[in-house]
Amino acid sequence: APVAAQPLRTDAPRLLVFDKSQTASGSATGELKASLFADWPAERFLQVGDIAPARQTLTERRASGGFATREASADEIAAATQRFRPDVVLYRPVPDTPVLHGLAMRHLRAADVPLVTWLMDDWPDLLSVEDPAQWARLGPDLLWLLGRSTARLSICQAMSEAFFRRYGHGFTAVANGVDPADWPARARPDRPDLLLRYGGGLAENMSLKSVLRLARVVDRLAGEGIPIRFEINTQSWWHDRHAPVFADFAQTTVEAVERSQAAYRRWLQEADVLVIAYNFDAETLRYVRYSMANKMPECLVSGAVLLAHGPREIATIRYLAETGVAETVTEADEDTLAAALRRLATDAGARQATAAAARSHALARHALAQGRQRLNEVLSAAARGTAQAVDAPAAPIAGEGGELPADLAPLEAVRALADGILSAPATVAPDTAALFVDRLSSLLLLDPDAVRPDLDAGAPIGRALAQVTANRPSLDSLRDLDDLLEMAAP
């Protein structure tokens, strides 16, 4: 496979990864790591993952290329990580992995080794609402990890900006990309109908409702006489759970086929339309609003048209709408979705033009080499103990156009924001007020006893909160202010 044929680096640090998803496992994050670490020497890569809460794994880089994973006991993992003696640790914390998280935390608390923390979705916000008990345990650990980290990674610029505002630390975006050698132009088979393909999960808090909406619309268009069909390929667990709900759609098929990377690329390139879909509910927005789809560059470079269906508040959808390289439907409305598909089915010229623009954009803006180099630079700098560049916020966030230092501790960052608000008592900038409310809410949720002394009417944070509250009529965007005031009440 092309991933295995990459020339290996000679200067890579010894990298220990703690991440639930095994590298090259077929999952989105597993394949992302396989691509980004394709040039890592075998003797300098080791990953600890898991396949169930009580079943952990070790993944190593093969000398001949690729990655090999095996199940391992806690003792085997402890011995392997101790022998490995990493120069830097990369940890992607996620919920529902108590044993893996415990292994990672014990290693990091015991070893004086640089840490890079990687967040790929907004599970902290989702978990704080859906599972407060687990969040009460994981939240303080997350703040400790972010403060302990030499560098922090996100999946896109939107996430870097949002997490900077929330946590008071700088993040660097590293995302998936495409290697031009893997994606030569390929002619699609001649066929009498328009073939849509969706490859991905069918999670209730991400995509299921919008994929179902698309299946309904495909049947509707077929009933109008438009030749069209829809193929879904998902993971086996989603197939077992949700394939029956698609059974009544005559034009939709659901399968769970594991393909090699080369076969997967052909599967994408032979479609007429590829689909990225997100639900429109609050739960989905909370989870993936700052995420960038790992498969987006692959869909763009494929030569098929990309149909993106989901709310514009999600970073992936907003990015595709603003760049104009995909057909985007940002309303949960079947008539609007049907109109978009009708255009794609009846105007082959426009379809080809959009696909060609998308391919050029992906090759220019989403080259895998760029993401790989950025990740290598961050990890190498962390191993040396040196600072690395981070993504700057898109707009000033404190005082009169100033920016908060990237590595202020969370409480210090809120105090700095309070000082900025109090420095201009006549008005409160909406962006600064929103940031202040967001960060103070996070701190109150995680460690209320530590924050409450600063809420005193004479303390800067308490005075700034009173000023933000007094400015409420001009700050209509502060939807979370009432929740904050309830938490702040004695």
DRENDO-1510 file (C-alpha; in Angstrom, 1 decimal, always signed):
<recs>
REC; n; res; u; v; w
REC; 1; ALA; +0.0; +0.0; +0.0 .
REC; 2; PRO; +1.2; +3.6; -0.6 .
REC; 3; VAL; +1.2; +4.3; +3.1 .
REC; 4; ALA; +3.7; +1.5; +3.7 .
REC; 5; ALA; +6.0; +2.8; +0.9 .
REC; 6; GLN; +6.7; +6.2; +2.5 .
REC; 7; PRO; +10.4; +6.9; +3.0 .
REC; 8; LEU; +11.1; +6.8; +6.8 .
REC; 9; ARG; +12.3; +9.7; +8.7 .
REC; 10; THR; +15.7; +9.6; +10.3 .
REC; 11; ASP; +15.1; +12.3; +12.9 .
REC; 12; ALA; +11.8; +11.3; +14.5 .
REC; 13; PRO; +11.5; +11.2; +18.3 .
REC; 14; ARG; +10.5; +8.1; +20.1 .
REC; 15; LEU; +6.7; +8.5; +20.2 .
REC; 16; LEU; +4.4; +6.7; +22.6 .
REC; 17; VAL; +0.7; +7.1; +21.7 .
REC; 18; PHE; -2.3; +6.6; +24.0 .
REC; 19; ASP; -5.4; +6.4; +21.8 .
REC; 20; LYS; -8.4; +4.2; +21.9 .
REC; 21; SER; -8.4; +3.8; +18.1 .
REC; 22; GLN; -5.6; +1.5; +16.9 .
REC; 23; THR; -3.5; +3.0; +14.0 .
REC; 24; ALA; -4.6; +1.5; +10.7 .
REC; 25; SER; -7.7; -0.1; +12.3 .
REC; 26; GLY; -10.1; +1.0; +9.6 .
REC; 27; SER; -11.8; +3.7; +11.8 .
REC; 28; ALA; -11.5; +7.3; +10.7 .
REC; 29; THR; -9.1; +8.2; +13.5 .
REC; 30; GLY; -7.2; +5.0; +13.0 .
REC; 31; GLU; -6.6; +5.6; +9.3 .
REC; 32; LEU; -5.8; +9.3; +10.0 .
REC; 33; LYS; -2.9; +8.2; +12.2 .
REC; 34; ALA; -1.8; +5.6; +9.7 .
REC; 35; SER; -1.5; +8.4; +7.1 .
REC; 36; LEU; +0.2; +10.9; +9.4 .
REC; 37; PHE; +2.7; +8.5; +10.8 .
REC; 38; ALA; +3.4; +6.6; +7.6 .
REC; 39; ASP; +7.0; +8.0; +7.6 .
REC; 40; TRP; +7.7; +7.1; +11.3 .
REC; 41; PRO; +10.5; +4.6; +11.9 .
REC; 42; ALA; +9.4; +1.2; +13.3 .
REC; 43; GLU; +11.6; +1.3; +16.4 .
REC; 44; ARG; +10.3; +4.8; +17.4 .
REC; 45; PHE; +6.5; +4.2; +17.4 .
REC; 46; LEU; +4.4; +2.5; +20.0 .
REC; 47; GLN; +0.7; +2.9; +20.7 .
REC; 48; VAL; -1.5; +1.7; +23.6 .
REC; 49; GLY; -5.2; +1.4; +22.6 .
REC; 50; ASP; -8.2; -0.6; +23.4 .
REC; 51; ILE; -10.9; -2.7; +21.8 .
REC; 52; ALA; -13.2; -2.8; +24.9 .
REC; 53; PRO; -13.1; -1.1; +28.3 .
REC; 54; ALA; -11.2; -4.1; +29.8 .
REC; 55; ARG; -9.3; -5.2; +26.6 .
REC; 56; GLN; -6.2; -3.1; +25.8 .
REC; 57; THR; -3.9; -3.3; +22.8 .
REC; 58; LEU; -0.3; -2.6; +21.7 .
REC; 59; THR; +0.3; -1.3; +18.1 .
REC; 60; GLU; +3.8; -1.2; +16.6 .
REC; 61; ARG; +5.2; +0.0; +13.3 .
REC; 62; ARG; +6.3; -2.9; +11.2 .
REC; 63; ALA; +9.9; -2.7; +9.8 .
REC; 64; SER; +8.4; -3.8; +6.4 .
REC; 65; GLY; +5.8; -1.1; +6.5 .
REC; 66; GLY; +2.3; -0.7; +8.0 .
REC; 67; PHE; +1.2; -1.3; +11.6 .
REC; 68; ALA; +0.5; -4.5; +13.6 .
REC; 69; THR; -1.8; -4.6; +16.7 .
REC; 70; ARG; -2.1; -7.3; +19.3 .
REC; 71; GLU; -4.1; -7.6; +22.6 .
REC; 72; ALA; -2.0; -7.1; +25.7 .
REC; 73; SER; -2.4; -7.3; +29.4 .
REC; 74; ALA; -1.8; -4.4; +31.8 .
REC; 75; ASP; +1.5; -6.0; +32.8 .
REC; 76; GLU; +2.6; -6.4; +29.2 .
REC; 77; ILE; +1.7; -2.8; +28.5 .
REC; 78; ALA; +3.6; -1.5; +31.5 .
REC; 79; ALA; +6.7; -3.5; +30.6 .
REC; 80; ALA; +6.5; -2.4; +26.9 .
REC; 81; THR; +6.1; +1.3; +27.7 .
REC; 82; GLN; +8.9; +1.2; +30.3 .
REC; 83; ARG; +11.3; -0.5; +27.8 .
REC; 84; PHE; +10.3; +2.0; +25.1 .
REC; 85; ARG; +11.5; +5.1; +26.9 .
REC; 86; PRO; +9.6; +7.7; +24.8 .
REC; 87; ASP; +10.9; +11.1; +24.0 .
REC; 88; VAL; +7.3; +12.4; +23.8 .
REC; 89; VAL; +3.8; +11.1; +24.6 .
REC; 90; LEU; +0.8; +11.8; +22.4 .
REC; 91; TYR; -2.5; +11.3; +24.2 .
REC; 92; ARG; -6.0; +11.5; +22.7 .
REC; 93; PRO; -8.3; +11.3; +25.7 .
REC; 94; VAL; -11.9; +10.2; +25.1 .
REC; 95; PRO; -14.8; +9.1; +27.4 .
REC; 96; ASP; -15.7; +5.5; +28.2 .
REC; 97; THR; -12.1; +4.3; +28.3 .
REC; 98; PRO; -11.4; +4.0; +32.1 .
REC; 99; VAL; -8.6; +1.4; +31.9 .
REC; 100; LEU; -6.8; +3.1; +29.0 .
REC; 101; HIS; -7.2; +6.5; +30.6 .
REC; 102; GLY; -5.8; +5.1; +33.9 .
REC; 103; LEU; -2.8; +3.7; +32.1 .
REC; 104; ALA; -2.1; +7.0; +30.4 .
REC; 105; MET; -2.5; +9.1; +33.5 .
REC; 106; ARG; -0.3; +6.9; +35.6 .
REC; 107; HIS; +2.4; +6.9; +33.0 .
REC; 108; LEU; +2.2; +10.7; +32.6 .
REC; 109; ARG; +2.2; +11.4; +36.4 .
REC; 110; ALA; +5.2; +9.1; +36.9 .
REC; 111; ALA; +7.4; +10.0; +33.9 .
REC; 112; ASP; +9.0; +13.3; +33.2 .
REC; 113; VAL; +8.3; +13.2; +29.5 .
REC; 114; PRO; +6.9; +15.9; +27.2 .
REC; 115; LEU; +3.1; +15.5; +26.5 .
REC; 116; VAL; +1.1; +16.5; +23.5 .
REC; 117; THR; -2.7; +16.3; +24.0 .
REC; 118; TRP; -5.0; +15.8; +20.9 .
REC; 119; LEU; -8.8; +16.6; +20.8 .
REC; 120; MET; -10.7; +15.7; +17.7 .
REC; 121; ASP; -14.3; +16.5; +18.7 .
REC; 122; ASP; -16.1; +18.4; +21.5 .
REC; 123; TRP; -16.7; +15.4; +23.7 .
REC; 124; PRO; -16.1; +17.5; +26.9 .
REC; 125; ASP; -19.2; +19.6; +26.2 .
REC; 126; LEU; -21.3; +16.6; +25.2 .
REC; 127; LEU; -20.2; +14.6; +28.2 .
REC; 128; SER; -20.8; +17.4; +30.7 .
REC; 129; VAL; -24.5; +17.3; +29.6 .
REC; 130; GLU; -25.1; +13.6; +29.0 .
REC; 131; ASP; -23.0; +12.0; +31.7 .
REC; 132; PRO; -22.2; +14.6; +34.5 .
REC; 133; ALA; -20.9; +11.9; +36.8 .
REC; 134; GLN; -18.2; +10.8; +34.3 .
REC; 135; TRP; -17.5; +14.4; +33.4 .
REC; 136; ALA; -16.9; +15.1; +37.1 .
REC; 137; ARG; -14.1; +12.5; +37.0 .
REC; 138; LEU; -12.7; +13.3; +33.5 .
REC; 139; GLY; -13.0; +17.1; +33.6 .
REC; 140; PRO; -10.3; +17.8; +36.1 .
REC; 141; ASP; -8.0; +15.3; +34.4 .
REC; 142; LEU; -8.5; +17.0; +31.1 .
REC; 143; LEU; -7.6; +20.4; +32.6 .
REC; 144; TRP; -4.5; +18.8; +34.1 .
REC; 145; LEU; -3.6; +17.2; +30.8 .
REC; 146; LEU; -4.0; +20.5; +28.9 .
REC; 147; GLY; -1.9; +22.4; +31.5 .
REC; 148; ARG; +0.7; +19.6; +31.5 .
REC; 149; SER; +1.1; +19.6; +27.7 .
REC; 150; THR; +3.9; +21.2; +25.9 .
REC; 151; ALA; +1.6; +21.3; +22.8 .
REC; 152; ARG; -2.0; +20.7; +22.1 .
REC; 153; LEU; -3.6; +19.5; +18.9 .
REC; 154; SER; -7.1; +20.0; +17.4 .
REC; 155; ILE; -8.6; +18.9; +14.1 .
REC; 156; CYS; -9.2; +22.3; +12.5 .
REC; 157; GLN; -8.9; +26.1; +13.0 .
REC; 158; ALA; -12.5; +26.4; +14.3 .
REC; 159; MET; -11.7; +24.0; +17.1 .
REC; 160; SER; -8.4; +25.7; +17.9 .
REC; 161; GLU; -10.2; +29.0; +18.3 .
REC; 162; ALA; -13.1; +27.6; +20.4 .
REC; 163; PHE; -10.8; +25.6; +22.7 .
REC; 164; PHE; -8.4; +28.6; +23.1 .
REC; 165; ARG; -11.4; +30.6; +24.4 .
REC; 166; ARG; -12.6; +27.8; +26.6 .
REC; 167; TYR; -9.4; +26.5; +28.1 .
REC; 168; GLY; -6.9; +29.4; +27.9 .
REC; 169; HIS; -4.3; +27.3; +25.9 .
REC; 170; GLY; -3.2; +27.5; +22.3 .
REC; 171; PHE; -4.0; +24.6; +20.0 .
REC; 172; THR; -2.5; +23.6; +16.6 .
REC; 173; ALA; -4.8; +22.1; +14.0 .
REC; 174; VAL; -3.6; +18.9; +12.3 .
REC; 175; ALA; -6.1; +17.1; +10.0 .
REC; 176; ASN; -6.3; +14.5; +7.3 .
REC; 177; GLY; -5.1; +15.1; +3.7 .
REC; 178; VAL; -4.5; +13.3; +0.4 .
REC; 179; ASP; -1.4; +12.1; -1.4 .
REC; 180; PRO; -1.7; +12.9; -5.1 .
REC; 181; ALA; +0.0; +9.6; -5.9 .
REC; 182; ASP; -2.9; +7.7; -4.3 .
REC; 183; TRP; -5.5; +9.6; -6.3 .
REC; 184; PRO; -4.9; +9.5; -10.0 .
REC; 185; ALA; -7.8; +10.7; -12.1 .
REC; 186; ARG; -10.2; +7.8; -12.8 .
REC; 187; ALA; -13.1; +7.6; -15.1 .
REC; 188; ARG; -16.4; +6.5; -13.6 .
REC; 189; PRO; -18.3; +3.6; -15.1 .
REC; 190; ASP; -21.0; +4.4; -17.6 .
REC; 191; ARG; -24.4; +3.8; -15.9 .
REC; 192; PRO; -27.9; +4.9; -16.5 .
REC; 193; ASP; -28.6; +6.3; -13.1 .
REC; 194; LEU; -27.0; +8.7; -10.6 .
REC; 195; LEU; -25.2; +6.8; -7.9 .
REC; 196; LEU; -24.8; +8.3; -4.4 .
REC; 197; ARG; -22.5; +6.8; -1.9 .
REC; 198; TYR; -22.1; +7.4; +1.8 .
REC; 199; GLY; -19.2; +5.8; +3.7 .
REC; 200; GLY; -19.2; +6.3; +7.4 .
REC; 201; GLY; -21.0; +5.8; +10.7 .
REC; 202; LEU; -24.7; +5.9; +11.5 .
REC; 203; ALA; -24.4; +7.3; +15.0 .
REC; 204; GLU; -27.6; +8.8; +16.5 .
REC; 205; ASN; -25.6; +11.9; +17.7 .
REC; 206; MET; -23.9; +12.5; +14.4 .
REC; 207; SER; -25.4; +11.4; +11.1 .
REC; 208; LEU; -28.3; +8.9; +11.3 .
REC; 209; LYS; -31.3; +11.3; +10.9 .
REC; 210; SER; -29.8; +13.2; +7.9 .
REC; 211; VAL; -28.8; +10.0; +6.1 .
REC; 212; LEU; -32.3; +8.7; +6.6 .
REC; 213; ARG; -33.7; +12.0; +5.2 .
REC; 214; LEU; -31.5; +11.5; +2.2 .
REC; 215; ALA; -32.8; +8.0; +1.7 .
REC; 216; ARG; -36.4; +9.2; +1.7 .
REC; 217; VAL; -35.6; +11.9; -0.8 .
REC; 218; VAL; -33.8; +9.4; -3.1 .
REC; 219; ASP; -37.0; +7.2; -3.1 .
REC; 220; ARG; -39.1; +10.3; -3.8 .
REC; 221; LEU; -37.0; +11.3; -6.8 .
REC; 222; ALA; -37.0; +7.8; -8.2 .
REC; 223; GLY; -40.8; +7.9; -7.9 .
REC; 224; GLU; -40.7; +11.0; -10.1 .
REC; 225; GLY; -38.9; +9.1; -12.8 .
REC; 226; ILE; -35.3; +10.2; -12.0 .
REC; 227; PRO; -32.9; +7.3; -12.2 .
REC; 228; ILE; -31.1; +7.5; -8.9 .
REC; 229; ARG; -29.9; +5.1; -6.1 .
REC; 230; PHE; -28.1; +5.3; -2.8 .
REC; 231; GLU; -25.4; +3.0; -1.4 .
REC; 232; ILE; -24.3; +3.1; +2.3 .
REC; 233; ASN; -21.2; +1.4; +3.6 .
REC; 234; THR; -20.8; +1.5; +7.4 .
REC; 235; GLN; -19.1; -0.3; +10.2 .
REC; 236; SER; -20.5; -3.7; +11.3 .
REC; 237; TRP; -21.9; -2.5; +14.6 .
REC; 238; TRP; -23.9; +0.3; +12.9 .
REC; 239; HIS; -25.1; -2.1; +10.2 .
REC; 240; ASP; -26.4; -4.5; +12.9 .
REC; 241; ARG; -28.1; -1.7; +14.7 .
REC; 242; HIS; -29.6; +0.4; +12.0 .
REC; 243; ALA; -29.7; -1.5; +8.7 .
REC; 244; PRO; -33.4; -2.5; +9.4 .
REC; 245; VAL; -34.5; +1.1; +9.4 .
REC; 246; PHE; -33.4; +1.5; +5.8 .
REC; 247; ALA; -35.1; -1.7; +4.7 .
REC; 248; ASP; -38.3; +0.0; +3.4 .
REC; 249; PHE; -36.3; +2.3; +1.0 .
REC; 250; ALA; -36.4; +0.7; -2.5 .
REC; 251; GLN; -33.4; +2.7; -3.8 .
REC; 252; THR; -31.1; +2.4; -0.8 .
REC; 253; THR; -28.8; -0.5; +0.2 .
REC; 254; VAL; -26.7; -0.8; +3.4 .
REC; 255; GLU; -23.6; -2.9; +3.7 .
REC; 256; ALA; -20.7; -3.3; +6.0 .
REC; 257; VAL; -17.8; -4.3; +3.8 .
REC; 258; GLU; -14.2; -3.9; +4.9 .
REC; 259; ARG; -12.0; -2.7; +2.0 .
REC; 260; SER; -8.3; -2.1; +1.5 .
REC; 261; GLN; -7.3; +1.5; +1.1 .
REC; 262; ALA; -6.9; +1.0; -2.6 .
REC; 263; ALA; -10.3; -0.6; -2.9 .
REC; 264; TYR; -11.8; +2.2; -0.7 .
REC; 265; ARG; -10.4; +4.9; -3.0 .
REC; 266; ARG; -11.9; +3.1; -6.1 .
REC; 267; TRP; -15.2; +2.9; -4.3 .
REC; 268; LEU; -15.3; +6.6; -3.8 .
REC; 269; GLN; -14.0; +7.5; -7.3 .
REC; 270; GLU; -16.6; +5.3; -9.0 .
REC; 271; ALA; -19.5; +7.2; -7.4 .
REC; 272; ASP; -21.3; +10.1; -9.1 .
REC; 273; VAL; -22.0; +11.8; -5.7 .
REC; 274; LEU; -20.4; +11.3; -2.3 .
REC; 275; VAL; -22.2; +12.3; +0.9 .
REC; 276; ILE; -21.1; +13.9; +4.1 .
REC; 277; ALA; -24.1; +14.3; +6.5 .
REC; 278; TYR; -24.7; +15.6; +10.0 .
REC; 279; ASN; -27.9; +15.7; +12.0 .
REC; 280; PHE; -29.5; +19.1; +12.9 .
REC; 281; ASP; -30.2; +18.4; +16.6 .
REC; 282; ALA; -28.6; +20.0; +19.6 .
REC; 283; GLU; -26.8; +16.8; +20.6 .
REC; 284; THR; -25.0; +16.6; +17.3 .
REC; 285; LEU; -24.1; +20.2; +17.3 .
REC; 286; ARG; -22.6; +20.0; +20.8 .
REC; 287; TYR; -20.5; +17.0; +19.7 .
REC; 288; VAL; -19.1; +17.9; +16.3 .
REC; 289; ARG; -19.7; +21.6; +15.7 .
REC; 290; TYR; -15.9; +22.2; +15.8 .
REC; 291; SER; -14.9; +19.1; +13.9 .
REC; 292; MET; -13.6; +18.6; +10.4 .
REC; 293; ALA; -14.6; +15.4; +8.7 .
REC; 294; ASN; -11.5; +13.1; +8.2 .
REC; 295; LYS; -13.0; +11.9; +4.9 .
REC; 296; MET; -13.6; +15.4; +3.5 .
REC; 297; PRO; -10.3; +15.7; +1.6 .
REC; 298; GLU; -10.8; +12.2; +0.1 .
REC; 299; CYS; -14.3; +13.0; -1.1 .
REC; 300; LEU; -13.1; +16.3; -2.6 .
REC; 301; VAL; -10.2; +14.8; -4.5 .
REC; 302; SER; -12.2; +11.7; -5.7 .
REC; 303; GLY; -13.6; +13.3; -8.9 .
REC; 304; ALA; -17.2; +12.7; -7.7 .
REC; 305; VAL; -19.4; +15.6; -6.5 .
REC; 306; LEU; -19.5; +16.0; -2.8 .
REC; 307; LEU; -23.0; +16.6; -1.3 .
REC; 308; ALA; -22.7; +18.1; +2.2 .
REC; 309; HIS; -25.9; +18.0; +4.2 .
REC; 310; GLY; -26.0; +19.4; +7.7 .
REC; 311; PRO; -26.3; +22.6; +9.7 .
REC; 312; ARG; -24.0; +25.5; +8.9 .
REC; 313; GLU; -22.9; +25.7; +12.5 .
REC; 314; ILE; -20.8; +22.6; +12.0 .
REC; 315; ALA; -17.3; +23.5; +10.9 .
REC; 316; THR; -17.2; +21.0; +8.1 .
REC; 317; ILE; -20.4; +22.2; +6.5 .
REC; 318; ARG; -19.5; +25.9; +7.0 .
REC; 319; TYR; -16.1; +25.3; +5.4 .
REC; 320; LEU; -17.6; +23.6; +2.3 .
REC; 321; ALA; -20.3; +26.2; +1.9 .
REC; 322; GLU; -17.8; +29.0; +2.1 .
REC; 323; THR; -15.3; +27.5; -0.3 .
REC; 324; GLY; -18.0; +26.6; -2.9 .
REC; 325; VAL; -16.4; +23.2; -3.8 .
REC; 326; ALA; -19.4; +21.1; -2.8 .
REC; 327; GLU; -23.2; +21.0; -3.2 .
REC; 328; THR; -24.3; +22.1; +0.3 .
REC; 329; VAL; -27.8; +21.7; +1.8 .
REC; 330; THR; -27.8; +23.4; +5.2 .
REC; 331; GLU; -31.5; +23.0; +6.0 .
REC; 332; ALA; -33.3; +20.0; +7.4 .
REC; 333; ASP; -35.9; +20.2; +4.6 .
REC; 334; GLU; -36.7; +17.4; +2.2 .
REC; 335; ASP; -37.8; +19.8; -0.6 .
REC; 336; THR; -34.5; +21.7; -0.5 .
REC; 337; LEU; -32.6; +18.5; -0.5 .
REC; 338; ALA; -34.7; +17.1; -3.4 .
REC; 339; ALA; -34.0; +20.2; -5.4 .
REC; 340; ALA; -30.3; +19.9; -4.9 .
REC; 341; LEU; -30.3; +16.2; -6.0 .
REC; 342; ARG; -32.5; +17.0; -8.9 .
REC; 343; ARG; -29.9; +19.5; -10.2 .
REC; 344; LEU; -27.1; +17.0; -9.8 .
REC; 345; ALA; -29.1; +14.3; -11.6 .
REC; 346; THR; -30.1; +16.5; -14.6 .
REC; 347; ASP; -27.1; +18.8; -15.1 .
REC; 348; ALA; -24.0; +16.6; -15.8 .
REC; 349; GLY; -21.9; +19.6; -16.9 .
REC; 350; ALA; -22.4; +21.5; -13.7 .
REC; 351; ARG; -21.7; +18.3; -11.8 .
REC; 352; GLN; -18.4; +17.8; -13.5 .
REC; 353; ALA; -17.4; +21.4; -13.0 .
REC; 354; THR; -18.0; +21.2; -9.3 .
REC; 355; ALA; -16.1; +17.9; -9.0 .
REC; 356; ALA; -13.2; +19.3; -10.9 .
REC; 357; ALA; -13.0; +22.4; -8.7 .
REC; 358; ALA; -13.2; +20.2; -5.6 .
REC; 359; ARG; -10.3; +18.1; -6.8 .
REC; 360; SER; -8.1; +21.1; -7.6 .
REC; 361; HIS; -8.9; +22.5; -4.1 .
REC; 362; ALA; -8.1; +19.3; -2.3 .
REC; 363; LEU; -4.7; +18.9; -4.1 .
REC; 364; ALA; -3.8; +22.5; -3.3 .
REC; 365; ARG; -5.1; +22.9; +0.2 .
REC; 366; HIS; -5.3; +19.4; +1.7 .
REC; 367; ALA; -2.1; +17.8; +0.7 .
REC; 368; LEU; -1.2; +15.0; +3.2 .
REC; 369; ALA; +2.4; +16.2; +3.2 .
REC; 370; GLN; +1.4; +19.5; +4.8 .
REC; 371; GLY; -0.4; +17.8; +7.7 .
REC; 372; ARG; +2.3; +15.3; +8.2 .
REC; 373; GLN; +5.0; +18.0; +8.3 .
REC; 374; ARG; +3.0; +20.1; +10.8 .
REC; 375; LEU; +2.5; +17.1; +13.1 .
REC; 376; ASN; +6.1; +16.1; +12.9 .
REC; 377; GLU; +7.2; +19.7; +13.7 .
REC; 378; VAL; +4.9; +19.8; +16.8 .
REC; 379; LEU; +6.0; +16.4; +18.2 .
REC; 380; SER; +9.7; +17.1; +17.5 .
REC; 381; ALA; +9.6; +20.5; +19.1 .
REC; 382; ALA; +7.8; +19.0; +22.1 .
REC; 383; ALA; +10.4; +16.3; +22.4 .
REC; 384; ARG; +13.1; +19.0; +22.5 .
REC; 385; GLY; +11.1; +20.9; +25.1 .
REC; 386; THR; +10.8; +23.9; +22.8 .
REC; 387; ALA; +7.7; +26.0; +22.1 .
REC; 388; GLN; +5.8; +25.6; +18.9 .
REC; 389; ALA; +3.5; +27.9; +16.9 .
REC; 390; VAL; -0.2; +27.6; +17.6 .
REC; 391; ASP; -3.3; +28.7; +15.8 .
REC; 392; ALA; -4.1; +32.3; +16.7 .
REC; 393; PRO; -7.7; +33.3; +17.5 .
REC; 394; ALA; -9.5; +34.8; +14.5 .
REC; 395; ALA; -10.5; +38.0; +16.5 .
REC; 396; PRO; -9.2; +40.0; +19.5 .
REC; 397; ILE; -10.6; +38.6; +22.7 .
REC; 398; ALA; -9.5; +40.8; +25.6 .
REC; 399; GLY; -9.1; +44.5; +26.4 .
REC; 400; GLU; -8.8; +46.9; +23.6 .
REC; 401; GLY; -7.8; +44.6; +20.8 .
REC; 402; GLY; -5.3; +42.6; +22.8 .
REC; 403; GLU; -5.1; +38.8; +22.9 .
REC; 404; LEU; -4.7; +36.6; +25.9 .
REC; 405; PRO; -1.3; +34.8; +26.2 .
REC; 406; ALA; -1.8; +31.2; +24.9 .
REC; 407; ASP; -0.7; +29.5; +28.0 .
REC; 408; LEU; -2.5; +31.3; +30.9 .
REC; 409; ALA; -4.0; +28.9; +33.4 .
REC; 410; PRO; -7.8; +28.7; +33.0 .
REC; 411; LEU; -8.6; +30.8; +36.2 .
REC; 412; GLU; -5.9; +33.3; +35.3 .
REC; 413; ALA; -7.4; +33.6; +31.8 .
REC; 414; VAL; -10.8; +34.4; +33.3 .
REC; 415; ARG; -9.2; +37.0; +35.6 .
REC; 416; ALA; -7.5; +38.6; +32.6 .
REC; 417; LEU; -10.8; +38.7; +30.8 .
REC; 418; ALA; -12.4; +40.3; +33.8 .
REC; 419; ASP; -9.7; +43.0; +33.8 .
REC; 420; GLY; -10.4; +43.7; +30.2 .
REC; 421; ILE; -14.1; +44.1; +30.8 .
REC; 422; LEU; -13.6; +46.4; +33.8 .
REC; 423; SER; -11.1; +48.5; +31.9 .
REC; 424; ALA; -14.0; +49.8; +29.7 .
REC; 425; PRO; -16.9; +50.1; +32.1 .
REC; 426; ALA; -19.3; +51.9; +29.7 .
REC; 427; THR; -19.6; +49.0; +27.3 .
REC; 428; VAL; -18.8; +45.3; +27.1 .
REC; 429; ALA; -17.8; +43.8; +23.7 .
REC; 430; PRO; -20.1; +40.9; +22.8 .
REC; 431; ASP; -17.2; +38.6; +21.8 .
REC; 432; THR; -15.3; +39.3; +25.1 .
REC; 433; ALA; -18.5; +38.9; +27.1 .
REC; 434; ALA; -19.3; +35.5; +25.4 .
REC; 435; LEU; -15.7; +34.3; +26.0 .
REC; 436; PHE; -15.9; +35.4; +29.7 .
REC; 437; VAL; -19.3; +33.6; +30.2 .
REC; 438; ASP; -18.0; +30.4; +28.4 .
REC; 439; ARG; -14.8; +30.1; +30.4 .
REC; 440; LEU; -16.3; +31.0; +33.8 .
REC; 441; SER; -19.1; +28.5; +33.2 .
REC; 442; SER; -16.5; +25.8; +32.4 .
REC; 443; LEU; -14.5; +26.5; +35.6 .
REC; 444; LEU; -17.7; +26.5; +37.8 .
REC; 445; LEU; -18.7; +23.2; +36.4 .
REC; 446; LEU; -15.3; +21.6; +36.9 .
REC; 447; ASP; -14.1; +23.1; +40.2 .
REC; 448; PRO; -16.8; +25.4; +41.8 .
REC; 449; ASP; -15.1; +25.6; +45.2 .
REC; 450; ALA; -11.9; +27.0; +43.7 .
REC; 451; VAL; -13.8; +29.7; +41.7 .
REC; 452; ARG; -16.4; +30.9; +44.2 .
REC; 453; PRO; -14.0; +33.2; +46.1 .
REC; 454; ASP; -13.5; +35.1; +42.9 .
REC; 455; LEU; -17.2; +35.6; +42.5 .
REC; 456; ASP; -17.4; +37.9; +45.5 .
REC; 457; ALA; -18.9; +41.3; +44.7 .
REC; 458; GLY; -15.6; +43.0; +45.4 .
REC; 459; ALA; -13.4; +40.6; +43.3 .
REC; 460; PRO; -12.6; +41.4; +39.6 .
REC; 461; ILE; -14.4; +38.4; +38.3 .
REC; 462; GLY; -17.5; +39.1; +40.4 .
REC; 463; ARG; -17.5; +42.8; +39.4 .
REC; 464; ALA; -17.1; +41.8; +35.7 .
REC; 465; LEU; -19.9; +39.3; +35.9 .
REC; 466; ALA; -22.2; +42.0; +37.4 .
REC; 467; GLN; -21.2; +44.3; +34.5 .
REC; 468; VAL; -21.9; +41.7; +31.9 .
REC; 469; THR; -25.3; +41.1; +33.5 .
REC; 470; ALA; -26.1; +44.8; +33.6 .
REC; 471; ASN; -25.3; +45.0; +29.8 .
REC; 472; ARG; -27.6; +42.1; +29.1 .
REC; 473; PRO; -30.0; +44.1; +26.8 .
REC; 474; SER; -27.1; +44.7; +24.4 .
REC; 475; LEU; -25.7; +41.2; +24.6 .
REC; 476; ASP; -28.5; +39.1; +23.2 .
REC; 477; SER; -26.1; +36.5; +22.0 .
REC; 478; LEU; -25.2; +35.4; +25.5 .
REC; 479; ARG; -27.6; +32.5; +25.6 .
REC; 480; ASP; -25.6; +30.8; +28.4 .
REC; 481; LEU; -25.6; +33.8; +30.8 .
REC; 482; ASP; -28.7; +32.6; +32.7 .
REC; 483; ASP; -27.1; +29.2; +33.3 .
REC; 484; LEU; -23.9; +30.8; +34.5 .
REC; 485; LEU; -25.9; +33.0; +36.9 .
REC; 486; GLU; -27.6; +30.0; +38.3 .
REC; 487; MET; -24.3; +28.2; +38.8 .
REC; 488; ALA; -22.8; +31.2; +40.4 .
REC; 489; ALA; -25.6; +31.7; +42.9 .
REC; 490; PRO; -24.5; +30.9; +46.5 .
</recs>
